[in-house]
Amino acid sequence: MIAIVGGIQDGSWLCALCAECHGCGGKEIEDVKNAAKYRHAVGPSTDKHKFPVYLATYCNKCHRHFSEDRFCPVCLKTYSGEEDGGVNEEEDTEMVCCDLCDRWIHSGCDERLTPERYQKLVDNPEAKYQCPLCESRVKPTVQSGAAVMALQGQLAPCGYCIGVIGGKVNTRGIAEYKGKKVGVPEINGTGITAMP
C-alpha cells in the first residue's frame, strides 16, 4: 500500500514526468513501474515547512552523488567526483566554489560567471565568489505574495516555475537541505504557468 504524506507519496512510486533522472538525464519511460531505478530527493520538514519538500528525482547512482553533497545547489544537477575516476564526459566541469557556503556552482548557473570571470577565478586563488543563493539573487517570474515567500524559503515551493536563480535557472522556490539553501528545480512538463 502506498500512502500520501503532505502531498508526497510515501513508498515506491513513479509518474511519467518523474521517470527521468534530474542529475544525468537518464530516462526510462518504458520502465515507469520499476521505481527501484529512481529515488526522490526530499528536504526535511522544518519549522517553516510542516512536510518534507520534494526536490528532484534521481537514478540510484546520481542519488548517491546527491546524498554525498556532490550537486550544484542552484540547479541540483549532480557531479561524480574523483572516486569514479574523475568527472563524466557529459558533465559540466566548469564549476566555482562559493566562498560563503563552500559549495560548487556550475558556471552556466550564474549569469555573473561569464567566461572571463570564470577564468579570473580559476587563475587567481585569492579571487572571491559568492553564489546566487548566498547573495539572494532570485527574481520572481510570478507576481504574488506566496511566490515571493516561496522564493525566500518561507513557504513550500510551488508546483510550477515561479522564479529564476542567478538569471539562469528556473525554480519552483527555495528550500533548505542539510542546513543550506537549495534551488528547487521545475518539474518536467509544468512550465511557467500554473498547473490545472
N, C-alpha and C positions, 0 to 999 in steps of 0.2 A: 504494500500500500504506500502511496505517496501522499505526503501532507504538504499543505501550503503554509509557510511561516512568513508573515509580514510581506506578502507579495512575492517571496522567493520560494519556489517549490523545493522541499527538502527531499533528499534521496536522489536516485539516478533518474535523470530526465534530460531531454534534449529536443529543442524545436528546430525546424529547418533554418531559422535565422541564426541560431547558435551553433549549427553544425559546421563551424569554421573556427580554426584556431586564430585568436587575435594576435598571438606572437609571431607565428611563422606563416600564417595564411593558409595552412593545410585545411582542405575542405573535403568532407566525406558525406555529401548529401545522401548517397545511397545507404549510408550506414547510420542514419538517424537513430535507429533503435538500439545501436550499440553505444550507449552513453559512456561505457567504460573507457573509450578512447579520449574522452574530454573531461575536463574538470572546470568548475566555475570558481573564479576568484571572488571573494567577498571581503568587504571591510567589516569589521566588527560593529556591533551595536555600541553606541556611546550615549552620553547624556543628551546629545543633540539628535541622535538617531535611535529610535526605540528598537528597530530591527536591523539585522545585517544589511549591508548595501551591496547589491550586485555590481561588480566592476567589469569583468570580462570573462570569456570562455577560452580555455587553452587546451591544447593537446597535452598529454601527460608529460612529455619532455619539456615543453615551454612552461607548463605549470610548475615544474621543479625549478626552472630558472626564476620564475616569478617569486616562488616562496623563498628562494635564496637571495632575493633582492637584486637580481640581475634584470632590471627593467628600467626604461625611461619613465619617470613619474608623470611626464606631460602626456605621452601617447599610450603608455602601458605596453609598448612593444618590448619583447624580451630580447636578451642577447645571451650568447652561450658562455662567454668567459674562457679562461685559459684551460680549464680541466678537460675540455673537449678538443684540445689541440688548437685553440685559437677561435676566432670568430668564423661563422659560416660565410661562404662567399656571397650569399644573398643578403646578409645583414648590412645595415647602415653602420659602418665602422667609424664615421666621423662623429665623435661624442666629446663633450666637455663636462668636467666635474664642477658642480656648483660649490662655491666657497662657503655658502651658508648651510645647506642641507647635506652636503657631501654625497650627492647622488649624480649619476651620469645622465646627461641630456643629449639627445640627437641634435646635431647642428640643424637639421631640417625641421625641428620642432620649435624653433625660436627665430622669429624674423630678425632679431638683432644679431644672430650668429651668421653674418654674411661670410662669404669665403675669405675675405680679408681679415675680418675679426677672428674667425676660427683660426686662421694661420698665425695671427699675432698671439693668440692664447697658446697654441702649440709651441711656437718658437720661444716664448718668454714665460718661464715658470712662475715669475713674480706677477704676471698679469692676473687680474681678478675678474671673476664672472659670477653673476647671480642669475638663477633660473627664473622663468616667468612665474612659477608658483611662489617662490620666496619673495618676489617683488610684487605679487598680486597683479600681474599683467594678464587679467582675464576680462574680456569685453563681452557684455551680453548681446545676443542677436535677437532675443525676445524681450520686449519691454514689459515686465511685470515685477511686482514686489517679490513673488515667490521665486522667479527666475534669478533675481539678484541675490536672494538669500541662499539659493542652491549653489550659486557661483562663489559665494563666500563660505560655503561649507556649513551653513546654519540650518539648512533643510536638506532632506534627502534629494539626491539627483533626480531629475525629471526622466521621463521615458523617451524623450526626444532631445535633439540638439538645441541648446539654449544659449551657447556662448562659444567663444574662441579663445584658446590659451596661446599666449605668445604670438598672436597674429597669424598662427598657422594651423592649430589643431582644434577641430570641433569637439565640443564636450557637452555632456548632459549635466555637469555640475562638478563640484569639488568634494572629495571625501577624505577621510583620514584612514591611513593604513600604516600600522606599526608606529603610530605617533607622528606621522608626517603627512602633508597634503599630497594627494594624487589627483590627476585629472580623470574623470570618468568618461571613457570613450562612448561615442554614439553607438547605438545598436544597429546592426545591418538592417537596412530596409525602412528605418524610421525617418530618416532625413531631418529637415529643419522645421517641419510643420508638425503640429500636434497629432498624436495617434488618434484614430477614430474611437 
